[in-house]
């Protein structure tokens, strides 16, 4: 059969718009509003993100009139940042334990210039680690109330936002009087919706071969009942003969199964539970240091009956108690909560080649950034690690579900 001449000379690649880097038929530049923002925004973009078709930093730079975009490798960005005169009130928007919650700061303490990192989470961590100037900046974070709407790219956590969403959320906090942010989000949503109607090409050139076949097994409880998940962690008294800083704690084997500090969080609503519990023995000061808690926390510790009453009042009949550490089931039996539905995250096979180790090591191997602890002490940190793992699994499960449709 004779081919049509137009088919023979048809270009291999579609013609793209130089503004949004999308094909001409999917260009959305006309919908991007002009925003006269008061806070200066400096976008630092990893070089590998520059030509990504779904990159949102280009949209930001086009929309925000008081903004600048730097692109390059580590050396180039280091030089460019050193050449720029930053504001004395500059801050880096970056999640972490040392980051301050932006909307909780007094107006006079809020930044007047924002540095925004653009790239994958692996890229942004690299930028902060390798560029000294970024490390020296005061860091700020957000507390998203809902998951990202950026459904065409993978996020490591359901509450992590795209560069555009995070910047808009920060600017709305810093300058609520500025108009145009709703229009910018509408343009963003239009870009996402416009892409979702096109099925992914089977022969697409951009493939990450290493990710093929590496999806984590996501329990049904996490995928279908996220609103019922309650992450828990408890600290116990030291075991018989155990020493902290050279001080031996004389406890019986039964005492060592008794909780002394208990934390929990209902993931869907953010409701939290935190209690110090009276001990049957006098605990050494070195043990408080081990718990990373001041002794004053235990000055008003609850009796065991009062703790159990408060804990049972916090629980709902259909809550699914979720934990990683192996001693938690024993503590649940000790306090009578073992009849509650539960999910042991350590039982999931994350890596076929090795056994599951410590939770901190697992998060590092999966590239998960732990969320900021909402509860006190070492228990609060470990609870935050557990919550971060749960949200990562939920995010992974949603990606599997979307791919199956």
N, C-alpha and C positions, 0 to 999 in steps of 0.2 A: 504494500500500500504506500502511495506517495505521501510523504509528510508535507504538511503545510509549511511554507517558507518562514512564516512568523515563529513557528515552533523551533525551526532550525537555528534561528538567530536569537532566540529567547535567552536573555542573560542568565547565568547560573545563579547569581545572588540578586535578591530584591533590592531595589533602590531605597536608600534609607534617608531619613530626615537628619540633617546635621545638628538639629536642636535637641531632639529627644533620643536620637540614635535608634528609633523604631522605623519599621518600613513605612513608606509614604501612606499606605492605606490604614495604618494604625497610629499615625501621628496624632498627638493630643496637645501640641504646643499652644493651640488657640485657646485651650481651656485653663491654662496656667495663669493665675492672677498676678498682678503687680502689687507687692506689699512693701510699704514704707516702714520697715521695722526700726525701732529706736536702738535696740541692743545689737551691737556688731557681732556678726557670726562669722567665724573663721573655720572653714571646713578643711580638714586634713585627710586627704584621700590616698589610700594605698594604691600603688600603681596598677595592680591586677584588677582593680575595680573600675578603672577608667572607662573602658568600652563595654562594660556589661550592659546589655539591653534593658535590664530592669533596675538599673542604678538610679536611686532617688536623689543623690546629691546634685545631679544636673538640674533636676526640677527645682530644688531649693535655691541653687545659685541663680537660676533664671527668674525666680519669683522674688526672693529677698533682695531688696535694693541695697541694704547695708550689709553686704556679705562678700566674702572672698573665698576662692577655692584654690588649695595647693595640692598638687598631684606629683607623685614621684616615688622613688625607692627611699630606703632609710637615710642614705647619705644626702640625697637631694632635699628631702624634707627637713632634715636636721639643719642644713645650711639655710634653707628658706626661712625656717622659724627663727633662727638666730639673727637673721637680717631684718626681721619685722619688729617694730616697736609695739609691744603688747601693752594693753591697759593695765594700770596697777590693780584694777578690780576684775581681772580676767579669771575665768574658771573653766575647768574641763568637765564636760558632761560624760561621766564614766561610772558604771556601777562598781561597788566594792564596799568592804567593811568600813573603810575610812572616809567614804563619800558622805556628804551631808545631804539630807533630804531638802530639795530646793523649795518646796512650798511651805516648809515649816520655819524657814529663816525669816527674821525681821527684814523689812524692805531695805533698810540701810546696809544690811550684810549681804545682799544678793549681788551676783556678778553683773557688770555692765558690758562685758564682752564674753562670749561663749566660744570655746573651741570644741568642735564636733568632729569625731573620728568616723570615717566612712570606709567600710570594708566588711569582710566576714569577721566573726568574733575572734577567730584565730589571727587574722590580720591586725585587728585593733589591739589585741593583747601584745602582739609583736611590736607595734608602734610605741606603745607605752613603755615596754621593757627596754627598747633600744634607743629611744630618744630622751636624753636627760631632761630637756626642757619640759616635756610633757609630764615627767615624773614629779617635777617641782611645782606644778600648778595645783591650786586648791581644786578638789574634786567634788562634783555635785551629782546627785542621782534623782531619779523620778520614782514614783510609786504608781504604776499604771493600774487603773481600775478595771481594765478589760484587755483581753488578748489582742495582739496585733492583727490588723486587717490585711497584712501583706502576705496573702495566701499563695503567691507564686514563687516565693523563695523560702528556704528552710531556716527556721530560727532554732537555737539550742534550748529555748525555754518559751513556754506559751505566753509569758508576760513580757518577753523581750520585744522591743519595737524596732521598726525600720529607722534609718537615719532621718527620713522626713517626719515620721510620726513623733520621734523623740524630740526633734528640734521644735516642732509646732507645740508640743506639750510644754516644753521649757519656756518658749516665748510667750505662751498664753499665761504662764505663771508670772513672768517678769513684766509683761506689758499687756495686761488684759484689755486695755483701751484700743489697741491696734486692730484695724479691720483687715479682713482678707483671709484669715486662717481657715475659715469654713470653706471658702472657695478653693484653697490649696488642697485641703483634704478631699474635696469632691473631685478635683482633677486626678489626685492619687487613686481614689476609688475607681474612677473611670478607666485609668490605665490598667488596674488590676482586673476589673470586670472584663475589659476588652480583651485581655490576654487569656482569661479562663475559658472564653468561648471557643478558642482554637485548641484542638487536641495536640498534644506534644508529638512532634514528628519522630517516627521510629528510627530515622537515619540522621537525627540531629547531630551536628558536629561537636557540640559542647557536652561531653559526657565525662563523668568522674568514675573511672573504672574501679577505683578502690572501694567505692561505696556499694557497688553491686553485691547483693546478697549479704549485706551487713546490717540489715534492719534488726533492731532489738525485739525480742519477744515481749509484747505488751499484754499484761494481764487484763482480762475482760473487766475486772473491777475498776481499773484505772481508766480504761477507754470508755466505758459506758456509764460509770457511776462516780464521776469526779466530784460531784456535789456532796457525796457521802464520805469522802476521804478525810480522816483525821490523822495527822502525823504525830507520833508520840516518841518521847525519850525520857528515861529516868536514870538518876544516879543512885547508887546503893552505898551502904556503909562498906568500908574496906573489909576484905576477907580476913579470916583468922591468921594472925601473925603478920599481916601485910604492913609494910612500913612506908611512911611518907616523910622524906627528909630526916630519916633516922628515928622516927617516933613510931613505936609499935602500937597498934590499936587492938585492944583485947576484946574480940567479939566472937560469938559462937557462930557455927555454920548457918544456923537459922536466921540470926541477925543479919548476916551478909546478904540475904535475899530481900531485905526490907528497904524500900525506897526512902531516900532522905531529901530528894529534890526531883520534882516532876514537872515536865513541860509538854504542851500539846498545842496544835493549831489546826483549825478546820480550814482547809485550803480554799474552798469556794468562797467563804465569807470573810476569812481572815480572823475569826474569833480565836482568842488565845487563852490558854490555861497555864498558870505558873504557881507552884506552891513549894515552899520549904516545909519539911515534915520533921517533927521532933524525933530525936534519936534516943534510944534506950541507954546509950553510953555517952560519956563526954568525948566529943570529937576533938582531935588535936588541931592546932592552928595550921599545921602543914597540910592537913586534909582539906581545909577550906581553900588553900592555895591550889591544891590539885583540882578542886572543882571550879577554880577561877571565880570564886565568890567571896565577898567580904563576910566576916563573921556576923555583922549586923543583920544580914539577910535572915539569919536563923534566930534573931532575938524575938521575933513574933511568929515563929514556926507553928504550923497547925498541928494539933494532935492527930493521931492516925484516924480516929472516928470522924473528926471534923474534915480532914482531907478527903476521906471516902465519901462523905456526904456532899462535899463540893464537887468532887470528880463525877459522881453519879448524876448530879444536877446538870453538869456540863454536857454529859453524853446524851445522844439521841439513840433510840432503839435500833435504827438502821445504819448507824455510823460504822465505817470500816476502819479499824485501827491499823495504821500502816507504820512500819518500822524497818530498820536495817540490822541493827545490832542484835546478836543472838541472845543476850541476857534479858531482853524485853519480854519474851513470852513467860519467863519465870516470874518476873515482876507483875505481869498481868494476872497470873494465877494467884500471886500473893495478895493482891488487892481485890480479887474477885471479879476481874473484868475479862477473864478468859472465855466467857460465854459470848462475848461481843464478836461479830465478824472481824476477821483480821487478815492482813496480808504481809508476809515476810519477804521484803525486797531482796534479801540476800539469797533467797532460793531461786532467783531468776538467773539464767545462764547468759551473762553479758559477753563472755569471751570463751569460745569453745576450746581454746588452747590452754587455759589455766583456770584455777579455782579463784573464786571471789575473795579478795583480801579486804583490807580496811576501806571504809567508805571514802575517806579522803583520797586514797590512791585510785579508787574506782572513778571518782569524779574527774581526777586529773587525766586518767587514761581515756575517758570519753570526751574530754575537752569541755567539761561543764563548769561554768563559773557559778560558784555558790552564791546564793542570795544573802542579803544582809540579815543577820540574826535579829529576831524580834523579841527573843527571850534572853534571860541573863546567863552568864557563865559558860562553862564548857558545854553544858547541856543545851544551851541556846544555839551554840555553834553547830553542834551535831544535829539538832533539829533542823536547822537551816540547810545543812547538807542533805538531809533526808527529803526535805521539801523540794530542793533543787533537782534531786534525782527523779522524784515523782513527776515534776513538771516536764522534765526532759522526756520521760517515757510517754507521758500524755501527748506531747508534741510529736514524738515519733509515731505514736499510734494514729494521730490525726492525719499525718502524711501518708501512712499506709492506706487509711480509709479513703482519702482523696484519690490516691493512685488507683484504687480498685474500682472506682466509679466509672 
